[in-house]
Amino acid sequence: MVKLSLLVTIGALLGNVSWASAKSNFGRRTFILPQKNADHVNTNTDAAISVRGGGQYEDIAKKAYYVLMASQGLTTALAPEKTDILFNGAFTVDEDSLSSFLVGYAGSSFIGCLYMAMLAFSTSMDAPTIIAHGTYPCALMSIKNLLQDKFAKHGFHKGTGVLMTLATVGLPVAIRSGKYDSNALATADVLFPLVCGIIGFFDCPLAMKLSGHQTGDFGDDEKTKAFSGWYFSAVLTWAIVATSLLKGVEPNKAVGYSALFLLVDLLDKRYIRKSNAPLNIDDAPLYLFYLVLGGICWSLLG
């Protein structure tokens, strides 16, 4: 999707492939021992899986997902007006605009995906606790926007910022307190982003209204409408990871489903509904992004 993130990702992939290949060639052996009963063959299963590509490619896919989410999320969340640097200056994000507001929230959602994926893969936390941690980036973004009065400035109803901040801060705190039904609270935490993300995938103006915007009308501003599509795609990506974990889906599949959605979403925005057309993004970096996302899907869902 972006040149910088793709270069970083490809570098990480090449480094991991080299390491994995060396490990496979020099650190493991496959033994097939003769048996009296030809129906039973003793094999080193771990090595066989390595040769086939199972374990090592999953590890590479996980790290590629981390790099993509970090490079997309950190830049757009911390400096949304500088997002054009990632796209080689293909477009601009006006400072302190609705576009900047939406891009910043998209970035915080991607950081939440990164955080949930890392916790799901490397800890024994239960799903509600992971989801609570994954909500913190959006909570920090909501607090910042509330303090700077950006909700009202960008056309949201009075009280929207307070409600959003209470939801993104209060629900994770309540989940982690252990005093309430964590599964019920996590479901509440996930439900609104899931519904808004799905609606936003098909109808951004309607999803904007549901999110508290007064009109949801972008007028002739096709670029801001495109950025709203980014925002709801990021929200739905976050909701896919969170909902999957909450439903007991294994982490590989939960992350893989989110990568699959991103791949489909990018193809849709480029070739079907072409909602990214106002942004004038070059094809070349997108092709690489399709390839990386496709590899993540193949490794984690295959």
C-alpha positions in Angstrom: 0.0 0.0 0.0 2.8 2.4 0.8 6.4 2.4 -0.5 8.1 2.9 2.8 6.2 0.3 4.7 6.6 -2.2 1.8 10.4 -1.6 1.7 10.6 -2.2 5.4 8.4 -5.3 5.1 10.4 -6.8 2.2 13.6 -6.2 4.2 12.1 -8.1 7.2 10.9 -10.9 4.9 14.3 -11.3 3.3 16.0 -11.3 6.7 13.6 -14.0 8.0 13.8 -16.1 4.8 17.6 -16.2 5.0 17.5 -17.1 8.7 14.8 -19.7 8.2 16.5 -21.2 5.2 19.8 -21.5 7.1 18.1 -23.1 10.0 16.2 -25.5 7.8 19.4 -26.5 5.9 21.9 -26.8 8.7 19.9 -27.1 11.9 17.5 -30.0 11.1 17.5 -33.4 9.5 14.8 -35.8 8.4 15.2 -39.4 9.3 13.3 -42.3 7.8 14.2 -45.5 9.6 13.6 -49.0 8.2 10.8 -50.8 10.0 9.7 -54.4 10.0 6.2 -53.1 9.4 6.2 -51.0 6.2 3.0 -49.3 7.3 4.8 -47.5 10.1 7.5 -45.0 9.2 9.3 -43.0 11.9 9.8 -39.4 10.7 10.9 -36.2 12.2 7.6 -34.3 11.9 9.0 -30.9 12.8 11.6 -31.1 10.1 9.0 -32.4 7.6 6.8 -29.4 8.4 9.8 -27.1 8.0 10.7 -28.5 4.6 7.1 -28.1 3.5 7.1 -24.5 4.9 4.6 -24.7 7.7 6.2 -23.3 10.9 8.9 -21.1 9.4 6.5 -19.3 7.0 4.0 -18.7 9.7 6.6 -16.9 11.7 7.6 -14.8 8.8 4.0 -14.0 8.1 3.4 -12.9 11.7 6.4 -10.5 11.6 5.3 -9.2 8.2 1.9 -8.4 9.7 3.6 -6.6 12.7 5.7 -4.5 10.3 2.8 -3.6 8.1 0.5 -2.6 11.0 3.3 -0.6 12.7 4.4 1.3 9.6 0.8 2.1 8.7 -0.4 2.8 12.2 2.3 4.7 13.9 2.8 7.2 11.0 -0.9 7.9 10.4 -1.8 8.1 14.1 1.1 10.3 15.2 1.4 12.5 12.1 -1.6 12.2 9.8 -0.7 15.3 7.9 2.6 13.6 6.9 0.9 10.5 5.5 1.7 11.8 1.9 5.4 11.0 2.6 4.5 7.3 2.7 2.7 7.6 -0.6 5.5 9.5 -2.4 3.6 12.7 -2.3 0.6 11.3 -4.3 -1.8 13.4 -2.2 -2.0 15.7 0.7 -3.8 15.5 4.1 -4.7 19.0 5.1 -3.6 19.9 8.6 -6.4 19.9 11.3 -9.0 18.8 8.7 -11.7 16.1 8.9 -9.4 14.0 6.6 -6.6 14.3 9.2 -9.0 13.4 12.0 -10.2 10.3 10.2 -6.7 9.2 9.1 -5.5 9.6 12.7 -8.2 7.3 14.0 -7.4 4.8 11.2 -3.8 4.7 12.4 -4.8 4.1 16.0 -7.0 1.1 14.8 -4.0 -0.4 13.0 -1.9 0.0 16.2 -4.6 -1.8 18.1 -4.4 -4.6 15.6 -0.7 -4.8 16.0 -1.0 -4.9 19.8 -3.7 -7.6 19.8 -1.8 -9.7 17.4 1.4 -9.5 19.4 -0.4 -10.4 22.7 -2.4 -13.2 21.1 0.8 -14.8 19.6 3.1 -14.4 22.5 1.0 -14.5 25.8 -1.6 -16.6 27.4 -4.0 -13.7 28.0 -7.7 -14.4 27.5 -9.5 -12.7 24.6 -11.3 -10.0 26.6 -8.0 -8.8 28.1 -6.3 -8.8 24.7 -9.3 -6.8 23.3 -9.0 -4.3 26.2 -5.3 -3.7 25.4 -6.2 -3.4 21.7 -8.6 -0.6 22.5 -6.1 1.6 24.3 -4.6 3.3 21.1 -8.1 4.5 20.1 -8.7 5.6 23.7 -5.6 7.8 23.7 -6.7 9.2 20.3 -10.2 10.0 21.7 -8.7 11.7 24.8 -6.4 13.8 22.6 -9.2 14.8 20.2 -11.6 15.5 23.1 -9.1 17.8 24.8 -8.4 19.7 21.6 -12.2 20.0 20.9 -11.8 18.3 17.5 -15.1 16.4 17.5 -17.1 19.6 17.5 -14.7 21.3 15.1 -15.1 18.6 12.5 -18.9 18.5 12.6 -19.7 15.8 15.2 -22.7 16.2 17.5 -22.2 17.6 20.9 -21.3 14.9 23.3 -19.9 12.5 20.7 -16.4 13.0 21.9 -17.4 12.4 25.5 -19.3 9.2 24.7 -16.5 7.9 22.5 -13.9 8.6 25.1 -15.9 7.0 27.9 -16.5 3.9 25.7 -12.8 3.5 24.6 -11.5 4.2 28.1 -14.2 2.8 30.4 -14.8 -0.6 28.8 -11.1 -1.7 28.8 -10.7 -0.5 32.4 -13.9 -2.4 33.4 -12.7 -5.5 31.6 -9.4 -5.5 33.3 -10.8 -4.8 36.8 -12.2 -8.4 37.0 -15.4 -7.1 38.7 -17.7 -7.6 35.8 -18.5 -10.1 33.1 -15.5 -9.6 30.9 -17.0 -11.5 27.9 -20.1 -9.3 28.0 -18.0 -6.1 28.2 -15.7 -7.2 25.4 -18.7 -7.9 23.2 -19.9 -4.4 23.9 -16.4 -3.1 23.1 -16.4 -4.9 19.8 -20.0 -4.5 18.7 -20.1 -0.8 17.6 -16.8 -0.9 15.7 -17.9 -4.1 13.9 -21.3 -2.6 12.9 -19.9 0.7 11.9 -17.0 -0.9 10.0 -19.4 -3.2 8.0 -21.8 -0.3 7.2 -18.8 2.0 6.3 -17.5 -0.6 3.9 -20.7 -0.2 1.8 -21.9 3.4 2.7 -19.4 5.8 4.3 -21.9 8.7 4.8 -24.3 6.5 6.7 -21.6 5.1 8.8 -20.4 8.7 9.6 -23.8 9.6 10.8 -23.9 6.5 13.0 -20.5 7.6 14.4 -22.0 10.9 15.5 -21.3 13.2 12.5 -24.0 15.7 12.0 -24.5 15.3 8.3 -22.2 12.6 6.9 -22.2 14.6 3.8 -18.8 15.1 2.0 -20.3 17.1 -0.9 -17.8 17.4 -3.7 -14.8 16.5 -1.4 -14.0 13.1 -2.9 -10.6 13.0 -1.2 -12.1 13.2 2.3 -14.7 10.6 1.4 -11.8 8.3 0.3 -10.1 8.9 3.7 -13.4 8.0 5.5 -13.2 4.7 3.6 -9.7 4.2 5.0 -11.0 4.9 8.5 -13.9 2.4 8.3 -11.7 -0.2 6.7 -9.2 0.2 9.6 -12.0 0.0 12.2 -13.4 -3.2 10.5 -9.9 -4.7 10.4 -9.6 -4.1 14.2 -13.1 -5.6 14.7 -12.3 -8.7 12.7 -9.3 -9.5 14.9 -11.2 -8.7 18.1 -14.4 -10.6 17.2 -12.5 -13.6 16.0 -10.5 -13.9 19.2 -13.6 -13.4 21.3 -15.3 -16.3 19.4 -12.4 -18.6 20.2 -10.8 -18.5 16.8 -7.1 -19.4 17.0 -4.7 -16.3 16.7 -3.3 -17.4 13.3 -6.8 -17.4 11.8 -7.9 -14.2 13.5 -5.0 -12.3 12.1 -5.2 -14.0 8.8 -8.9 -13.1 8.4 -8.0 -9.4 9.0 -5.2 -9.6 6.4 -7.6 -11.2 3.9 -10.2 -8.4 4.5 -7.5 -5.8 3.9 -6.5 -7.5 0.6 -10.1 -7.6 -0.6 -10.7 -4.1 0.5 -7.6 -2.7 -1.3 -8.6 -4.6 -4.5 -12.1 -3.2 -4.2 -10.9 0.4 -3.7 -8.6 0.1 -6.7 -10.4 -1.9 -9.3 -14.1 -2.4 -8.4 -15.6 0.7 -6.8 -12.3 2.7 -7.3 -12.9 4.9 -4.2 -9.2 5.5 -3.9 -9.1 7.1 -7.3 -9.0 10.7 -6.0 -5.8 9.9 -4.1 -3.8 9.1 -7.3 -1.8 6.3 -5.7 0.7 4.5 -8.0 0.1 0.9 -9.0 3.6 -0.4 -8.3 3.6 -0.2 -4.5 0.1 -1.5 -4.4 1.1 -4.6 -6.3 3.8 -5.3 -3.7 1.3 -4.8 -1.0 -1.1 -7.3 -2.6 1.8 -9.8 -2.7 2.7 -9.3 0.9 -0.9 -9.5 2.2 -1.5 -12.5 0.0 1.6 -14.2 1.5 0.3 -13.5 5.0 -3.1 -15.0 4.1 -1.6 -18.1 2.5 0.7 -18.7 5.5 -1.8 -18.1 8.3 -5.0 -19.4 6.7 -3.6 -22.2 4.5 
